[in-house]
Amino acid sequence: MAENNNHGGKRPGAGRKKGYRKPESEKVKTIMFARRVTNEEYQYLENALKEFRLQKTVL
């Protein structure tokens, strides 16, 4: 009787096929960077990152 029960559970053949890989995204990969810094260091890093990004867009 339990064999005929199709309520819930994993469906046969569901999910990714064996050996499947997601295609690589064309987006620029980013990394989250976390660190404890003083307020002065934070302001310096914030300004330096803005300058770096501005230089990248100009090139």
Backbone as a chain_set.jsonl record, in Angstrom:
{"seq": "MAENNNHGGKRPGAGRKKGYRKPESEKVKTIMFARRVTNEEYQYLENALKEFRLQKTVL", "coords": {"N": [[0.822, -1.186, 0.0], [1.967, 1.251, 0.763], [3.686, 1.655, -1.323], [2.211, 2.672, -3.426], [1.685, 5.217, -2.71], [1.886, 8.546, -3.497], [2.402, 10.937, -2.257], [4.231, 13.661, -1.426], [7.805, 13.627, -0.696], [10.857, 12.731, -2.495], [11.024, 13.269, -5.989], [11.408, 10.931, -8.589], [14.202, 11.268, -10.745], [14.406, 13.989, -10.414], [16.06, 17.178, -10.039], [19.522, 18.247, -10.643], [21.329, 16.789, -13.335], [23.749, 14.137, -13.261], [27.111, 15.163, -13.214], [26.66, 17.679, -14.194], [27.459, 21.101, -14.643], [27.097, 24.408, -13.551], [26.877, 27.118, -15.825], [29.547, 29.487, -16.174], [29.276, 32.677, -14.738], [28.983, 35.862, -16.355], [29.36, 38.128, -14.962], [31.318, 40.443, -13.012], [33.263, 39.067, -10.523], [32.867, 39.518, -7.056], [34.214, 40.197, -3.798], [33.513, 39.949, -0.388], [34.756, 42.031, 2.065], [35.784, 42.266, 5.302], [36.774, 43.992, 8.178], [38.075, 45.129, 11.284], [38.451, 48.509, 11.908], [39.767, 51.763, 12.742], [37.964, 54.89, 12.99], [39.303, 56.866, 11.528], [40.92, 55.284, 9.851], [38.89, 54.009, 8.438], [37.716, 56.134, 7.001], [39.899, 56.849, 5.391], [40.292, 54.458, 3.892], [37.827, 54.283, 2.594], [37.874, 56.591, 0.952], [40.176, 55.996, -0.576], [39.326, 53.707, -1.942], [37.248, 54.747, -3.478], [38.732, 56.489, -5.137], [40.33, 54.6, -6.463], [38.404, 53.136, -7.889], [37.421, 55.148, -9.535], [39.665, 55.649, -11.126], [39.83, 53.227, -12.472], [37.564, 53.343, -14.115], [38.186, 55.405, -15.811], [40.262, 54.464, -17.342]], "CA": [[0.0, 0.0, 0.0], [2.828, 2.418, 0.839], [4.352, 1.83, -2.609], [1.341, 3.431, -4.309], [1.511, 6.553, -2.145], [2.717, 9.527, -4.19], [2.299, 12.203, -1.528], [5.493, 14.147, -0.858], [9.017, 12.867, -0.963], [11.675, 13.083, -3.651], [10.531, 12.749, -7.263], [12.47, 10.264, -9.359], [14.718, 12.051, -11.863], [14.412, 15.431, -10.124], [17.353, 17.78, -9.71], [20.523, 18.322, -11.706], [21.848, 15.511, -13.815], [25.103, 13.856, -12.805], [28.16, 15.774, -14.016], [26.249, 18.997, -14.683], [28.072, 22.272, -14.006], [26.467, 25.669, -13.911], [27.758, 27.938, -16.668], [30.193, 30.591, -15.467], [28.611, 33.963, -14.884], [29.798, 36.878, -17.011], [29.493, 39.251, -14.049], [32.586, 40.563, -12.306], [33.131, 38.463, -9.205], [33.219, 40.405, -5.961], [34.561, 39.557, -2.528], [33.155, 40.753, 0.777], [35.946, 42.249, 2.88], [35.39, 42.814, 6.601], [37.919, 44.176, 9.067], [37.896, 46.183, 12.281], [39.344, 49.642, 11.687], [39.372, 52.982, 13.446], [37.187, 55.791, 12.153], [40.245, 57.488, 10.596], [41.269, 54.276, 8.849], [37.702, 53.79, 7.62], [37.6, 57.254, 6.063], [40.99, 56.729, 4.42], [40.011, 53.329, 2.996], [36.662, 54.649, 1.781], [38.343, 57.531, -0.072], [41.113, 55.3, -1.452], [38.55, 52.825, -2.802], [36.562, 55.601, -4.453], [39.738, 56.919, -6.104], [40.721, 53.43, -7.254], [37.313, 52.824, -8.806], [37.364, 56.223, -10.531], [40.779, 55.438, -12.031], [39.504, 52.077, -13.317], [36.573, 53.721, -15.116], [38.806, 56.318, -16.766], [41.123, 53.661, -18.24]], "C": [[0.867, 1.251, 0.0], [3.523, 2.686, -0.496], [3.533, 2.687, -3.565], [1.151, 4.868, -3.836], [2.442, 7.525, -2.861], [2.617, 10.903, -3.541], [3.656, 12.551, -0.936], [6.674, 13.288, -1.251], [9.715, 13.321, -2.236], [11.084, 12.473, -4.921], [11.669, 12.067, -7.992], [12.899, 11.123, -10.543], [14.764, 13.551, -11.612], [15.834, 15.906, -9.831], [18.299, 17.802, -10.885], [20.994, 16.93, -12.087], [23.302, 15.355, -13.376], [26.122, 14.474, -13.755], [27.807, 17.149, -14.552], [26.972, 20.084, -13.92], [27.334, 23.505, -14.472], [27.407, 26.441, -14.829], [28.324, 29.098, -15.858], [29.459, 31.894, -15.757], [29.548, 34.958, -15.56], [29.981, 38.109, -16.136], [30.89, 39.27, -13.429], [32.383, 39.987, -10.907], [33.606, 39.448, -8.144], [33.494, 39.586, -4.709], [34.143, 40.495, -1.41], [34.382, 40.828, 1.68], [35.517, 42.901, 4.179], [36.615, 42.872, 7.51], [37.586, 45.253, 10.082], [38.925, 47.271, 12.051], [38.857, 50.817, 12.517], [38.583, 53.862, 12.481], [38.082, 56.482, 11.12], [40.622, 56.526, 9.478], [40.099, 54.031, 7.905], [37.555, 54.891, 6.569], [38.676, 57.175, 4.979], [40.7, 55.628, 3.402], [38.842, 53.632, 2.069], [37.079, 55.577, 0.636], [39.286, 56.855, -1.065], [40.365, 54.382, -2.413], [37.785, 53.61, -3.865], [37.526, 56.056, -5.542], [40.14, 55.774, -7.03], [39.65, 53.106, -8.293], [37.18, 53.902, -9.892], [38.472, 56.036, -11.566], [40.49, 54.275, -12.975], [38.518, 52.461, -14.422], [37.162, 54.64, -16.179], [39.624, 55.54, -17.775], [40.288, 53.01, -19.239]], "O": [[0.544, 2.219, -0.688], [3.908, 3.822, -0.773], [4.099, 3.361, -4.426], [0.503, 5.656, -4.525], [3.66, 7.347, -2.834], [2.737, 11.921, -4.222], [4.171, 11.847, -0.067], [6.553, 12.347, -2.035], [9.221, 14.187, -2.958], [10.691, 11.306, -4.932], [12.788, 12.58, -8.008], [12.053, 11.649, -11.266], [15.124, 14.312, -12.51], [16.693, 15.124, -9.427], [17.93, 17.422, -11.997], [21.046, 16.021, -11.258], [23.996, 16.346, -13.147], [26.006, 14.324, -14.972], [28.591, 17.731, -15.302], [27.094, 20.015, -12.697], [26.989, 23.63, -15.647], [28.62, 26.417, -14.624], [27.661, 29.625, -14.965], [29.074, 32.165, -16.894], [30.762, 34.907, -15.363], [30.685, 39.041, -16.524], [31.555, 38.238, -13.336], [31.453, 40.368, -10.196], [34.619, 40.126, -8.317], [33.063, 38.44, -4.584], [34.392, 41.699, -1.478], [34.974, 39.803, 2.019], [34.941, 43.989, 4.159], [37.388, 41.919, 7.594], [36.874, 46.203, 9.757], [40.126, 47.002, 12.004], [37.702, 50.868, 12.94], [38.547, 53.591, 11.28], [37.678, 56.666, 9.972], [40.644, 56.9, 8.306], [40.298, 53.862, 6.702], [37.301, 54.614, 5.397], [38.403, 57.405, 3.801], [40.844, 55.835, 2.197], [38.87, 53.275, 0.891], [36.683, 55.372, -0.512], [39.205, 57.112, -2.267], [40.734, 54.288, -3.584], [37.69, 53.182, -5.015], [37.193, 56.02, -6.726], [40.273, 55.963, -8.239], [39.968, 52.832, -9.451], [36.86, 53.591, -11.04], [38.243, 56.242, -12.758], [40.86, 54.324, -14.148], [38.622, 51.962, -15.543], [36.696, 54.655, -17.318], [39.678, 55.915, -18.947], [40.799, 52.287, -20.095]]}, "num_chains": 1, "name": "protein.A"}
